[in-house]
Amino acid sequence: MKNLTRSLLVIFTLISANSQAELIQWDAFDSGDNLAVKDSTSGLVWLDLTMTSHMSYRQAGGAFAGWEYASALDVWGLLDTAFSDIQLIRHDTQEPLNYERNCANSTLCYAQANQWQSLFGATQGSRYYQTYAFGLYQGESLRIRMGGSYVNGSALANIYGRTFDQAHNDQLDQSNNLYGTFLVQSTLNTNADHAISVPTPSSLIALCLPFILILTGKRKLNC
């Protein structure tokens, strides 16, 4: 059973990488710094969330020349790309929610939560195995909202997409290390090297196929 869980996690990680192929590691300030993420579909370049996790929302907006607040529409597009097929439910109780909570480590949700943190950086919580990558943005009626992922070690994860509308107005002028701010590049930085290799969907499918065949064969043998 443990081998099956590990194999499923590998497959979901590969599928997650494919679903997030539009999001690729990028440079923010200098060549090779990998402190940004580019959405190759929209063309937007996003600053890593860890760069502003020690700042309030208001401080982050003026912290870096050439970077500006992302609009709510742009953030929603990013979250939709990163968290495809999000299920608005708490998995242990089946309670309906406006985000996906307690998804197990063998699910696509868990793989996407980890992939998000590998791209945008993560902040360690009160326990070393708990990591957070939350971004703040301004929604309707000037309300501060957030999106991102939380990973509880090797067991569970939460993902927060566009439907998560809880207000975080306290972070307007107060910093919280668990929250960064969604900033997009407003001026092209010519010092950064943007040549990044991205795996193609066909190569990822080819990588997944042997695992699927192996798992299918094992299940048939055990029947």
C-alpha positions in Angstrom: 0.0 0.0 0.0 2.9 2.4 0.8 4.4 1.7 -2.6 1.1 2.4 -4.3 0.8 5.7 -2.4 4.4 6.7 -3.4 3.8 5.8 -7.0 0.5 7.8 -7.1 2.3 10.8 -5.6 5.0 10.6 -8.3 2.3 10.4 -11.0 0.3 13.3 -9.5 3.5 15.4 -9.2 4.2 14.9 -12.9 0.6 15.7 -13.9 0.8 18.8 -11.7 4.0 19.9 -13.4 2.1 19.4 -16.7 -0.9 21.4 -15.6 1.3 24.2 -14.3 3.6 24.1 -17.4 2.5 27.7 -18.1 4.2 28.7 -14.8 8.0 28.6 -15.0 10.8 29.7 -12.8 12.1 33.1 -13.8 14.7 35.7 -12.7 13.6 38.9 -10.9 16.7 41.1 -10.5 19.8 39.3 -11.6 20.7 36.4 -13.8 20.1 33.1 -12.1 18.4 34.5 -9.0 15.2 32.5 -9.7 13.2 34.9 -7.6 10.2 35.2 -9.9 7.7 33.1 -11.8 6.5 33.7 -15.4 3.1 32.8 -16.6 3.9 32.0 -20.3 0.2 32.3 -21.2 -0.5 35.8 -19.9 3.1 37.0 -20.2 3.1 38.3 -16.6 6.1 37.9 -14.4 5.3 37.4 -10.7 7.7 38.1 -7.8 8.3 35.3 -5.3 6.1 35.6 -2.3 9.0 35.2 0.1 10.4 38.5 -1.1 7.5 40.4 0.6 6.5 38.0 3.4 8.0 40.3 6.0 6.1 43.4 4.8 2.6 44.7 5.1 0.5 44.9 1.9 1.0 48.7 1.8 4.8 48.4 2.3 5.2 45.7 -0.4 3.6 47.9 -3.1 6.6 50.3 -3.1 9.4 48.0 -2.0 10.9 47.2 -5.4 11.4 49.4 -8.4 9.9 47.9 -11.5 7.2 45.9 -9.6 3.6 46.8 -8.9 0.4 45.3 -7.3 -1.3 42.6 -9.4 -4.9 43.2 -10.2 -7.6 40.8 -8.8 -8.3 39.5 -12.3 -4.6 38.7 -12.8 -4.4 36.9 -9.5 -7.5 34.9 -10.2 -6.0 33.8 -13.6 -2.8 32.8 -11.8 -4.7 30.8 -9.2 -6.9 29.1 -11.8 -3.7 28.0 -13.7 -1.9 26.7 -10.6 -4.9 25.0 -8.9 -6.7 23.2 -11.7 -9.7 21.0 -10.6 -9.8 22.4 -7.1 -12.5 20.7 -5.0 -14.2 23.0 -2.5 -14.4 20.6 0.4 -12.8 19.6 3.6 -11.8 16.0 2.8 -11.9 14.5 6.3 -15.5 15.6 7.0 -16.8 16.3 3.5 -17.9 19.8 4.7 -18.3 22.2 1.8 -15.8 25.1 1.9 -14.6 27.9 -0.3 -11.1 26.3 -0.5 -9.7 22.7 -0.6 -8.7 21.4 2.9 -6.9 18.4 4.2 -6.1 16.8 0.8 -4.0 13.6 1.2 -0.5 13.2 -0.1 -1.7 10.9 -2.9 -3.8 13.6 -4.5 -3.4 16.1 -7.3 -4.3 18.8 -4.8 -1.3 17.9 -2.6 1.1 17.8 -5.6 -0.2 21.3 -6.8 0.3 22.7 -3.3 3.9 21.6 -3.3 4.5 22.7 -6.8 3.2 26.2 -5.9 5.6 26.5 -3.0 8.6 25.3 -5.2 7.8 28.1 -7.6 6.9 31.0 -5.3 8.9 30.0 -2.2 7.6 29.0 1.2 7.7 30.3 4.8 8.1 27.9 7.7 5.4 28.0 10.3 5.5 27.3 14.1 6.4 23.7 13.3 9.3 23.0 11.0 7.3 20.7 8.7 4.5 23.2 8.1 5.1 25.6 5.2 3.0 28.4 3.8 3.0 30.4 0.5 0.2 32.9 0.7 -0.1 36.0 -1.4 -2.2 39.1 -0.6 -4.2 41.1 -3.2 -6.9 43.7 -3.3 -10.3 42.4 -4.3 -13.7 44.1 -4.5 -14.6 47.0 -2.2 -10.8 47.4 -1.4 -10.9 44.3 0.7 -7.6 42.5 1.1 -7.8 38.8 0.1 -5.3 36.0 -0.2 -4.5 32.8 -2.2 -1.9 30.1 -2.2 -1.1 26.9 -0.4 -0.3 25.4 3.0 1.5 22.1 3.3 1.4 20.0 6.5 4.6 18.0 6.0 4.2 14.7 4.1 0.6 14.2 5.1 -1.9 16.9 4.1 -2.2 20.2 2.2 -4.7 23.0 1.6 -5.0 25.1 -1.5 -6.7 28.5 -1.7 -8.0 29.7 -5.1 -10.1 32.5 -6.4 -13.2 31.4 -4.3 -11.4 32.0 -1.0 -12.9 35.4 -0.1 -12.0 35.8 3.6 -10.9 39.4 4.4 -7.3 39.9 5.5 -7.5 43.7 6.0 -5.3 43.5 9.1 -2.4 42.9 6.7 -3.0 46.2 5.0 -0.6 47.9 7.5 0.6 45.0 9.6 3.2 42.5 8.4 2.8 38.7 8.9 5.6 36.4 7.9 3.1 33.9 6.5 1.8 36.4 3.9 3.6 37.9 1.0 2.0 40.1 -1.6 1.3 39.4 -5.3 3.5 41.8 -7.3 4.0 41.7 -11.1 6.8 43.1 -13.1 6.0 46.5 -14.6 9.4 47.1 -16.2 11.6 44.5 -18.0 14.9 43.9 -16.2 17.6 43.4 -18.8 20.1 42.1 -16.1 18.1 38.9 -15.7 18.7 35.8 -17.8 15.3 34.5 -18.8 16.3 31.3 -20.7 14.5 28.5 -18.8 13.9 25.0 -20.0 10.3 23.8 -19.7 9.2 20.2 -20.0 6.7 19.5 -22.8 3.4 17.8 -22.1 4.3 14.9 -24.3 7.5 14.2 -22.4 5.6 14.3 -19.1 2.9 11.9 -20.4 5.7 9.5 -21.5 7.2 9.7 -18.0 3.8 8.9 -16.4 2.9 6.0 -18.7 5.3 3.4 -17.2 4.0 4.1 -13.7 0.4 3.8 -14.8 1.2 0.5 -16.6 3.0 -0.9 -13.6 0.2 0.1 -11.2 -2.4 -1.4 -13.5 -0.5 -4.6 -13.8 0.0 -5.0 -10.0 -3.7 -4.4 -9.4 -4.7 -7.1 -11.9 -2.3 -9.6 -10.3 -3.7 -8.9 -6.9 -7.3 -9.4 -8.0 
